[in-house]
Amino acid sequence: MAFAGVLKDADITAALAACQGADSFDYKSFFAKVGLSGKTPDEIKKAFSIIDQDNSGFIEEDELKLFLQNFSAGARALTDKETKTFLAAGDTDGDGKIGIDEFAALVKA
């Protein structure tokens, strides 16, 4: 698992179970349940690099859609509504993507 050593398997399982249904994903409760909101800046940066699949330095909309699959390969994709809400919450400079500083702020929100 990509998050081995950063997050606990039990926390990942619980966080994914809480948002199995379509349109049930809430980034604030997910980050809290998975344990990411309590991590150090370096650990948050490591999580960002895992989610940034193309290593562009940003998390784009297509990467956000598959956000949950970073935690478990069998997890569902986010709905278009969830993806757009998540992007809008994190994209504070309006460039259509989430940078590391925006991601860190989103995790700590």
C-alpha beads as a LAMMPS data file, in Angstrom:
LAMMPS data file: protein, C-alpha beads

109 atoms
108 bonds

1 atom types
1 bond types

-500.0 500.0 xlo xhi
-500.0 500.0 ylo yhi
-500.0 500.0 zlo zhi

Masses

1 110.0

Atoms # bond

1 1 1 0.000 0.000 0.000
2 1 1 1.315 3.436 -0.966
3 1 1 0.575 4.922 2.455
4 1 1 2.344 2.192 4.462
5 1 1 4.404 3.842 7.180
6 1 1 2.432 7.094 6.901
7 1 1 -1.104 6.015 7.783
8 1 1 -2.547 3.068 9.708
9 1 1 -4.349 0.413 7.662
10 1 1 -7.259 0.395 10.117
11 1 1 -7.679 4.175 9.757
12 1 1 -7.641 3.908 5.960
13 1 1 -10.247 1.122 6.061
14 1 1 -12.512 3.118 8.399
15 1 1 -12.194 6.321 6.353
16 1 1 -13.003 4.496 3.098
17 1 1 -15.951 2.687 4.693
18 1 1 -17.423 6.040 5.767
19 1 1 -17.628 7.286 2.170
20 1 1 -18.588 4.198 0.165
21 1 1 -21.838 5.652 -1.130
22 1 1 -21.935 8.063 -4.057
23 1 1 -21.803 11.708 -2.944
24 1 1 -20.906 10.710 0.639
25 1 1 -17.264 11.896 0.449
26 1 1 -16.371 14.831 2.685
27 1 1 -12.703 15.773 2.588
28 1 1 -12.627 17.204 6.140
29 1 1 -14.028 14.066 7.775
30 1 1 -11.980 11.825 5.469
31 1 1 -8.691 13.554 6.386
32 1 1 -9.605 13.344 10.084
33 1 1 -10.656 9.662 9.945
34 1 1 -7.656 8.570 7.892
35 1 1 -5.356 10.379 10.341
36 1 1 -3.818 12.768 7.819
37 1 1 -4.949 15.952 9.554
38 1 1 -2.747 15.111 12.549
39 1 1 0.410 14.491 10.503
40 1 1 3.547 16.627 10.245
41 1 1 4.181 18.897 7.229
42 1 1 6.702 16.347 5.896
43 1 1 4.181 13.502 6.164
44 1 1 1.543 15.631 4.424
45 1 1 4.080 16.377 1.668
46 1 1 4.697 12.632 1.283
47 1 1 0.942 12.034 0.989
48 1 1 0.729 14.796 -1.626
49 1 1 3.464 13.158 -3.694
50 1 1 1.567 9.833 -3.625
51 1 1 -1.652 11.497 -4.816
52 1 1 0.206 13.541 -7.472
53 1 1 0.329 10.540 -9.816
54 1 1 1.978 12.349 -12.743
55 1 1 4.550 14.121 -10.529
56 1 1 3.545 17.504 -11.956
57 1 1 3.717 19.214 -8.567
58 1 1 -0.060 19.625 -8.627
59 1 1 -3.127 17.490 -8.043
60 1 1 -5.355 17.986 -11.069
61 1 1 -9.046 17.174 -11.421
62 1 1 -8.435 13.732 -12.990
63 1 1 -6.161 12.794 -10.060
64 1 1 -8.783 14.031 -7.572
65 1 1 -11.460 11.880 -9.213
66 1 1 -9.342 8.806 -8.380
67 1 1 -8.302 10.198 -4.969
68 1 1 -9.713 7.310 -2.891
69 1 1 -7.908 4.729 -5.019
70 1 1 -4.595 6.056 -3.680
71 1 1 -5.666 4.635 -0.328
72 1 1 -7.039 1.328 -1.648
73 1 1 -7.005 0.044 -5.231
74 1 1 -10.576 -1.210 -4.911
75 1 1 -11.996 2.110 -3.691
76 1 1 -14.564 3.928 -5.788
77 1 1 -13.897 6.975 -7.933
78 1 1 -15.338 10.231 -6.666
79 1 1 -18.463 11.474 -8.412
80 1 1 -18.139 14.549 -10.643
81 1 1 -19.924 16.587 -7.959
82 1 1 -17.554 15.368 -5.207
83 1 1 -14.524 15.988 -7.417
84 1 1 -15.581 19.556 -8.245
85 1 1 -16.408 20.322 -4.604
86 1 1 -13.044 18.923 -3.470
87 1 1 -11.183 20.907 -6.144
88 1 1 -13.049 24.125 -5.323
89 1 1 -12.204 23.715 -1.618
90 1 1 -8.504 23.199 -2.270
91 1 1 -7.841 25.459 -5.256
92 1 1 -7.463 28.780 -3.460
93 1 1 -5.605 30.557 -6.276
94 1 1 -8.114 29.567 -8.968
95 1 1 -5.660 27.845 -11.328
96 1 1 -7.756 24.669 -11.592
97 1 1 -5.392 22.453 -9.604
98 1 1 -4.147 21.943 -6.041
99 1 1 -0.516 22.656 -5.164
100 1 1 1.335 21.371 -2.108
101 1 1 0.610 24.466 0.020
102 1 1 -3.079 24.344 -0.924
103 1 1 -3.182 20.617 -0.123
104 1 1 -1.547 21.145 3.272
105 1 1 -4.082 23.879 4.093
106 1 1 -6.937 21.608 2.958
107 1 1 -5.707 18.746 5.159
108 1 1 -5.463 21.043 8.190
109 1 1 -8.835 22.794 7.514

Bonds

1 1 1 2
2 1 2 3
3 1 3 4
4 1 4 5
5 1 5 6
6 1 6 7
7 1 7 8
8 1 8 9
9 1 9 10
10 1 10 11
11 1 11 12
12 1 12 13
13 1 13 14
14 1 14 15
15 1 15 16
16 1 16 17
17 1 17 18
18 1 18 19
19 1 19 20
20 1 20 21
21 1 21 22
22 1 22 23
23 1 23 24
24 1 24 25
25 1 25 26
26 1 26 27
27 1 27 28
28 1 28 29
29 1 29 30
30 1 30 31
31 1 31 32
32 1 32 33
33 1 33 34
34 1 34 35
35 1 35 36
36 1 36 37
37 1 37 38
38 1 38 39
39 1 39 40
40 1 40 41
41 1 41 42
42 1 42 43
43 1 43 44
44 1 44 45
45 1 45 46
46 1 46 47
47 1 47 48
48 1 48 49
49 1 49 50
50 1 50 51
51 1 51 52
52 1 52 53
53 1 53 54
54 1 54 55
55 1 55 56
56 1 56 57
57 1 57 58
58 1 58 59
59 1 59 60
60 1 60 61
61 1 61 62
62 1 62 63
63 1 63 64
64 1 64 65
65 1 65 66
66 1 66 67
67 1 67 68
68 1 68 69
69 1 69 70
70 1 70 71
71 1 71 72
72 1 72 73
73 1 73 74
74 1 74 75
75 1 75 76
76 1 76 77
77 1 77 78
78 1 78 79
79 1 79 80
80 1 80 81
81 1 81 82
82 1 82 83
83 1 83 84
84 1 84 85
85 1 85 86
86 1 86 87
87 1 87 88
88 1 88 89
89 1 89 90
90 1 90 91
91 1 91 92
92 1 92 93
93 1 93 94
94 1 94 95
95 1 95 96
96 1 96 97
97 1 97 98
98 1 98 99
99 1 99 100
100 1 100 101
101 1 101 102
102 1 102 103
103 1 103 104
104 1 104 105
105 1 105 106
106 1 106 107
107 1 107 108
108 1 108 109
